[in-house]
């Protein structure tokens, strides 16, 4: 449980297997995002048929609706959603820091105004851990301070150092909930001297049906020195069963993201999975895999699908385009998903023209399967030693198609 086995390498690219309480995840792998405990428009069965092995839930949104107590009372996220495979929950950090004008940051945590009903709420490192404990996913993420991609050195430094201080508090609270510390063992952090805030208006969470692990998040913006300081500080607070890289794909250019990944790759522990948060366009997957990343997540697959954009090996396709009106060809002849093996392009376009919700579901299914399958193909090529040549050819064709 919470074990990662690297089974093959080609350069920095890795193929492995992550063992979690609800099953195994063969990497590299894409995680569909179930923001509100649902991958938008798709049933758990739909997601299973795409080949997805693990899905992500959003702490911020689930805290607001229906509330973590409701999910816990119904048996945790797996029973609540009927998804029987592994799950990961983010900390809510990205969402609350995106509420520009509706939140106030302090060392204590983040005070924010609900975008739903305007109520004032506070999310601290301890509360983020408690909420995720009640949700009951296999993997919980530490509460971090996210800064925009083009943030100054000082702003990025402030966010990185606060993330490390909050990590101390997350680790203590998670250990308490797991029964690894006594209720009064929090005390002062050995790293920062900050006394953790253990105040909570919620009753003490019950022990989840299955064990849960906590993963830290590397921050530091686009600044190499800060990224390395974040990594060193994070590893000093370990050991960890996985490490995430946050604060990328938030406004910086792609070459900058690639540079940061190349910087971190040799310094990251090889025996645990590396998770690149919020990154999930097709080319980004292959570029990340080539730089040592094992797990990805992003809402782009379903968001693009709902707006009529399908991902193909040679770029993007506008399914609403008039040229598809009479087309009897499958959406992607190389794809084995329900959409591509059943429906012609002309029919899919028709569904968008008449604004039928089936259109949104079918293209979303294809886009998720496209990314899941890309991870499967990358894994196969890593294991047989052909990843470098295959990925270069794939990316060349994809970029030539205008993506």
Secondary structure, DSSP 8 states (H G I E B T S, - for coil): --EEEEEEEETTEEEEEEEETTEEEEESEEEEEETTSS-TT--HHHHHHTT--EEEE-HHHHHHTT-HHHHHHTTSHHHHHT--SEEEE--SHHHHHT-TTSEEE-SS-EEEE-TTT--EEEE-HHHHHHHHHHHT-SEEE-------TT--HHHHHHHHHHHHHHHHHHHHHHHHHTTSS-TT---B-TTT--B-----SS------SS--EEEEEE--TT-HHHHHHHHHHHHHT---SEEEE-S-SSSS-HHHHHHHHHHHHTTS-TTSEEEETT--SHHHHHHHHTTT--EEEESHHHHHHHTTEEEETTEEEETT-GGGTT--SBS-TT--SHHHHH-BHHHHHHHHHTT-HHHHHHHHHHHHHHHHHHHHHHHHHHHHT-HHHHHHHHHHHHHHTT-
